[in-house]
């Protein structure tokens, strides 16, 4: 029976923490952009928020993949 790789588990938990930060900050950034549509920084803030949302989805998949690799191997 294969043992769980603890280093990979902790690495995936670290990625989950980054994912949580992005999952909560991206909607706040997007909300702030839509709230201030007449401001000259509307488009840059909206783009940053959308990139943060895409990064949250990507980090979620990456952290899940790392966790599965820790439990089941390559």
C-alpha positions as semicolon CSV with decimal commas, in nm:
position;residue;x (nm);y (nm);z (nm)
1;X;0,000;0,000;0,000
2;X;0,129;0,344;-0,096
3;X;0,177;0,603;0,178
4;X;0,053;0,961;0,148
5;X;0,317;1,217;0,056
6;X;0,290;1,468;0,340
7;X;0,496;1,735;0,164
8;X;0,254;1,737;-0,128
9;X;-0,044;1,751;0,108
10;X;0,094;2,062;0,279
11;X;0,183;2,210;-0,059
12;X;-0,175;2,156;-0,178
13;X;-0,312;2,312;0,141
14;X;-0,096;2,616;0,076
15;X;-0,242;2,637;-0,276
16;X;-0,592;2,604;-0,129
17;X;-0,516;2,903;0,094
18;X;-0,416;3,106;-0,213
19;X;-0,733;2,986;-0,384
20;X;-0,948;3,102;-0,094
21;X;-0,785;3,444;-0,096
22;X;-0,846;3,478;-0,469
23;X;-1,202;3,345;-0,442
24;X;-1,294;3,616;-0,193
25;X;-1,093;3,904;-0,335
26;X;-1,189;3,865;-0,703
27;X;-1,564;3,933;-0,654
28;X;-1,483;4,230;-0,430
29;X;-1,255;4,378;-0,695
30;X;-1,515;4,321;-0,969
31;X;-1,787;4,473;-0,750
32;X;-1,574;4,781;-0,685
33;X;-1,512;4,819;-1,057
34;X;-1,883;4,806;-1,141
35;X;-1,965;5,042;-0,857
36;X;-1,731;5,307;-1,001
37;X;-1,802;5,282;-1,374
38;X;-1,751;5,654;-1,438
39;X;-1,401;5,649;-1,286
40;X;-1,107;5,651;-1,528
41;X;-0,961;5,333;-1,371
42;X;-1,278;5,130;-1,437
43;X;-1,132;4,910;-1,710
44;X;-0,797;4,832;-1,540
45;X;-0,970;4,741;-1,212
46;X;-1,228;4,528;-1,394
47;X;-0,954;4,345;-1,587
48;X;-0,760;4,282;-1,265
49;X;-1,075;4,144;-1,103
50;X;-1,148;3,915;-1,397
51;X;-0,788;3,791;-1,401
52;X;-0,811;3,722;-1,028
53;X;-1,132;3,523;-1,085
54;X;-0,969;3,318;-1,361
55;X;-0,664;3,264;-1,139
56;X;-0,891;3,142;-0,857
57;X;-1,044;2,879;-1,084
58;X;-0,701;2,773;-1,211
59;X;-0,556;2,754;-0,861
60;X;-0,851;2,544;-0,746
61;X;-0,786;2,287;-1,017
62;X;-0,412;2,293;-0,955
63;X;-0,448;2,247;-0,579
64;X;-0,694;1,960;-0,628
65;X;-0,455;1,797;-0,874
66;X;-0,169;1,833;-0,624
67;X;-0,383;1,683;-0,347
68;X;-0,482;1,386;-0,566
69;X;-0,116;1,334;-0,657
70;X;-0,030;1,328;-0,285
71;X;-0,294;1,063;-0,210
72;X;-0,275;0,842;-0,518
73;X;0,065;0,909;-0,672
74;X;0,149;0,995;-1,030
